[in-house]
Amino acid sequence: MADSTSQAGDASRDGDGIRTFPFPVDLSVLGVGMQVGPMGTGRTWHADAPLERVHRIDFHVVMLFSDGPVRHMIDFAEYEATAGDLLWIRPGQVHRFSRTSEYRGTVLAMQPGFLPRATVEATGLYRYDQPPLLHPDTAQLAALRAALAQLQREYEDTTTLPLTLHTAVLRHSLTAFLLRLGHLAASSSEAARGQADTTFTLFRDAVEKGFATNHSVSAYADALGYSRRTLVRAVRAATGETPKAFIDKRVVLEAKRLLAHTDLPIGRVGAAVGFPDAANFSKFFHQHTDMTPAAFRAELR
């Protein structure tokens, strides 16, 4: 990736009003839908999205660190990575680079749509339930480094193939790397929560679709055809949390995103996450963050 500011189109706003910064196509070699290269200082995704402030992007970023420790915020959670670790930021997630950490290693950025659907499914590109921070073992790290180095060589080789073949080779090399990365992410996720539970998976997906209007554990249990006790047991086994805590965490995350990235009044933010009454929303937010919505917004600006 180039060490310069991207001018690849203006930031857009989704239906929820959150500004999303686009993939910087103009900084890609030959305009392909990916970039790979060394990390460096002075890099940003967009003129209005300085790295040291919270921002949101519409593409994948994978950072493989050669030094550390580095602290990085993703979806308002802090992660500490060191040499040999990877951070995987998916489209739509908010993040912020540390002002005090030096980022050294290799960074990969990929535009959604660059890979075919079958590859997207096989590599788990949109498994938001998987951990952003990955710790490969020695053999996994060696294989990931080799695959990423090969991808970088192909990316930088613009003379031996015509553009159509060059792009095809990049897709194949990128797929090889992402299959390894996806396997690591899936195995890390499974190790973290134990054996995957179908009940929890269905609940998680239902919450993702309905959290803005439905905060009721019983309503989710009824819709999925489980007893409340079965749902509690499955969610606790998978996450260590109650279903209510899982729902609340998702609601708080969305509220933080809206507070950070929009100028919506506090009352409208509350309504967007299922609290028609602004006072009830403020009380809920304070209970879960020890901050008022207004104080949280002010701290980020």
C-alpha positions in Angstrom: 0.0 0.0 0.0 1.2 3.5 -0.8 2.3 5.8 2.0 0.0 8.6 0.9 -3.5 9.8 1.4 -6.2 8.2 -0.7 -8.5 10.3 -2.8 -10.5 7.2 -4.0 -14.0 8.7 -3.8 -15.9 10.4 -1.0 -17.0 8.6 2.1 -20.6 7.4 1.8 -23.4 7.1 4.4 -25.3 3.9 4.9 -29.0 3.8 5.8 -28.1 4.2 9.4 -26.1 7.4 8.7 -22.6 6.0 9.4 -19.9 7.3 7.2 -18.0 4.5 5.4 -14.6 5.1 3.7 -14.1 3.3 0.4 -11.4 1.0 -0.8 -8.6 3.2 -2.3 -8.6 1.8 -5.8 -6.4 4.6 -7.1 -3.5 3.4 -4.8 -3.6 -0.2 -6.1 -1.0 -1.3 -8.6 -2.8 -1.4 -12.0 -6.1 -0.6 -10.2 -6.8 -4.1 -9.1 -9.1 -4.8 -6.1 -6.3 -5.4 -3.5 -3.1 -4.0 -2.1 -0.3 -5.7 -0.2 2.9 -4.2 1.1 4.9 -3.1 4.2 3.2 -1.1 7.0 4.4 2.4 7.3 3.8 5.8 8.9 1.6 8.5 7.3 -0.8 6.1 5.7 -4.5 6.7 5.7 -7.5 5.2 3.9 -9.1 8.6 3.1 -8.3 12.3 3.5 -11.1 12.6 6.1 -10.2 9.4 8.1 -6.9 9.9 9.9 -5.7 6.6 11.3 -5.4 7.8 14.9 -9.1 8.5 15.1 -12.0 6.1 15.0 -13.1 5.4 11.5 -14.9 2.8 9.4 -14.0 1.1 6.1 -15.8 -0.9 3.5 -13.0 -3.4 2.8 -10.9 -6.1 4.5 -7.6 -5.4 6.1 -5.2 -8.0 7.4 -2.1 -7.0 9.3 0.7 -9.5 10.0 3.1 -8.0 12.6 6.8 -8.4 12.6 7.2 -6.4 15.8 5.2 -5.3 18.8 3.4 -4.9 21.0 0.8 -2.9 19.1 -2.5 -1.8 20.6 -5.4 -1.5 18.1 -9.1 -0.8 18.6 -11.7 -2.8 16.7 -15.4 -2.3 17.3 -14.5 -0.4 20.6 -12.5 -3.3 22.0 -8.8 -3.0 22.5 -6.5 -5.7 21.1 -2.7 -6.1 21.8 -0.7 -7.8 19.0 2.9 -8.7 19.0 5.4 -10.2 16.5 3.8 -13.1 14.6 0.2 -12.1 15.4 -2.4 -11.0 12.8 -5.3 -8.6 13.0 -8.2 -9.1 10.6 -10.6 -6.1 10.2 -13.7 -6.8 8.2 -15.9 -4.4 6.2 -18.1 -2.3 8.4 -16.1 -2.7 11.5 -14.9 0.5 13.2 -11.3 0.7 14.2 -8.5 3.1 15.3 -4.7 2.9 15.1 -2.7 3.6 18.2 -0.9 6.9 18.4 1.9 5.4 20.5 2.5 2.1 18.7 4.8 1.5 15.7 3.2 -0.7 13.1 5.7 -3.0 11.5 5.0 -5.9 9.2 2.9 -6.5 6.1 -0.6 -5.2 5.5 -3.2 -6.6 3.0 -6.3 -4.7 1.9 -9.0 -6.3 -0.3 -12.0 -4.9 -1.9 -15.3 -6.8 -1.5 -16.2 -8.4 -4.8 -12.6 -9.1 -5.7 -13.0 -12.8 -5.0 -15.8 -15.1 -6.3 -18.6 -16.1 -4.0 -17.4 -19.7 -3.6 -14.1 -18.4 -2.3 -15.8 -15.9 0.0 -17.8 -18.8 1.6 -14.8 -21.1 1.8 -12.6 -18.5 3.5 -15.2 -17.2 5.9 -14.6 -13.6 4.9 -17.8 -12.4 6.6 -17.6 -14.4 9.8 -17.9 -11.5 12.2 -18.2 -13.9 15.1 -14.6 -14.9 14.7 -11.9 -13.1 16.7 -10.0 -10.3 15.0 -6.7 -11.1 16.8 -5.1 -14.3 15.7 -2.1 -16.1 17.2 -0.7 -18.7 14.7 1.7 -21.4 16.0 5.2 -21.7 14.5 4.1 -23.9 11.5 1.0 -21.8 10.8 3.0 -18.6 10.9 5.6 -19.9 8.5 3.0 -21.0 6.0 1.1 -17.7 6.3 4.3 -15.6 5.8 5.2 -17.7 2.8 1.7 -17.3 1.2 1.7 -13.6 1.9 5.2 -13.1 0.5 4.2 -14.9 -2.7 1.1 -12.8 -3.0 3.2 -9.6 -2.6 5.6 -10.8 -5.3 2.7 -11.4 -7.7 1.1 -8.1 -6.8 4.3 -6.2 -7.6 5.1 -8.1 -10.8 3.3 -6.0 -13.5 5.5 -6.9 -16.5 5.4 -10.6 -17.1 1.6 -11.0 -17.7 -1.2 -9.1 -19.3 -3.6 -7.4 -16.8 -6.3 -10.1 -17.1 -3.9 -12.9 -16.3 -2.1 -10.8 -13.6 -5.5 -10.3 -11.9 -6.3 -14.0 -12.2 -3.0 -15.0 -10.6 -3.6 -12.5 -7.8 -7.0 -14.0 -7.1 -5.5 -17.5 -6.9 -2.6 -16.4 -4.7 -4.9 -14.4 -2.4 -7.3 -17.4 -2.1 -4.4 -19.6 -1.0 -3.5 -17.1 1.8 -7.1 -16.5 2.9 -7.8 -20.2 3.1 -5.0 -20.6 5.5 -6.1 -17.4 7.4 -9.7 -18.6 7.5 -8.7 -22.0 8.9 -6.7 -20.3 11.6 -9.6 -17.9 12.5 -12.1 -20.8 12.6 -9.9 -23.0 14.7 -9.2 -20.1 17.0 -12.8 -19.3 17.4 -13.7 -22.9 18.1 -10.9 -23.2 20.7 -12.2 -20.1 22.4 -15.7 -21.1 22.8 -15.5 -24.9 22.7 -17.5 -27.0 20.3 -19.8 -25.0 18.0 -23.4 -25.1 19.0 -26.2 -24.9 16.4 -28.6 -23.4 18.9 -26.2 -20.5 19.6 -25.4 -20.0 15.9 -29.1 -19.6 15.2 -29.5 -17.3 18.1 -26.5 -15.2 17.1 -27.8 -14.8 13.6 -31.3 -13.9 14.8 -29.8 -11.3 17.1 -27.8 -9.8 14.3 -31.0 -9.4 12.3 -33.3 -8.2 15.0 -31.3 -6.5 17.8 -32.5 -3.0 16.7 -36.1 -3.9 17.6 -36.1 -7.1 19.7 -34.3 -7.2 23.1 -36.4 -10.1 24.5 -34.7 -13.4 25.2 -38.1 -15.1 25.4 -39.1 -13.7 22.0 -35.9 -15.1 20.4 -36.4 -18.5 22.1 -40.0 -18.7 20.8 -39.0 -17.6 17.3 -36.3 -20.3 17.2 -38.4 -23.0 18.7 -36.4 -23.5 21.9 -37.2 -23.2 25.5 -35.7 -20.2 27.3 -33.7 -22.7 29.5 -32.2 -24.4 26.4 -31.2 -21.0 24.9 -29.6 -19.9 28.1 -27.6 -23.1 28.3 -26.4 -22.9 24.7 -25.4 -19.2 24.8 -23.6 -19.6 28.1 -21.7 -22.6 26.8 -20.7 -20.8 23.7 -19.8 -17.3 25.1 -19.9 -17.5 28.9 -22.7 -14.9 28.8 -26.4 -15.0 29.3 -28.5 -14.4 26.2 -29.6 -11.0 27.6 -26.0 -9.9 28.0 -25.2 -11.0 24.4 -28.2 -9.0 23.1 -27.3 -6.0 25.2 -23.6 -6.1 24.0 -24.7 -6.0 20.4 -27.1 -3.1 21.1 -24.4 -1.1 22.9 -21.9 -1.7 20.0 -24.4 -0.4 17.5 -25.2 2.6 19.7 -21.5 3.3 19.9 -21.1 3.2 16.2 -23.9 5.6 15.7 -22.7 8.0 18.3 -19.2 7.9 16.9 -20.0 8.2 13.2 -23.2 10.2 12.9 -24.6 13.5 14.2 -27.9 12.0 15.0 -29.5 13.4 18.2 -29.2 11.1 21.2 -32.9 10.3 21.0 -32.7 9.2 17.4 -29.7 7.0 18.2 -31.8 5.4 21.0 -34.7 4.9 18.7 -32.4 3.2 16.1 -31.4 0.6 18.6 -34.9 -0.1 20.0 -35.3 2.6 22.7 -38.1 5.0 21.7 -37.7 6.9 25.0 -34.4 8.9 25.1 -34.2 8.7 28.9 -34.4 4.9 28.9 -31.7 4.7 26.2 -29.4 7.0 28.2 -30.0 4.9 31.3 -29.3 1.7 29.4 -26.1 3.0 27.8 -24.8 4.4 31.1 -25.4 1.0 32.9 -23.3 -0.8 30.3 -20.5 1.7 29.7 -20.4 3.9 32.8 -20.8 6.9 30.4 -23.7 8.9 29.1 -24.2 8.8 25.3 -23.3 12.5 25.1 -20.0 11.9 27.1 -19.1 9.0 24.9 -19.6 11.0 21.7 -17.7 14.0 23.1 -14.7 11.8 24.0 -14.3 10.6 20.4 -14.5 14.1 18.9 
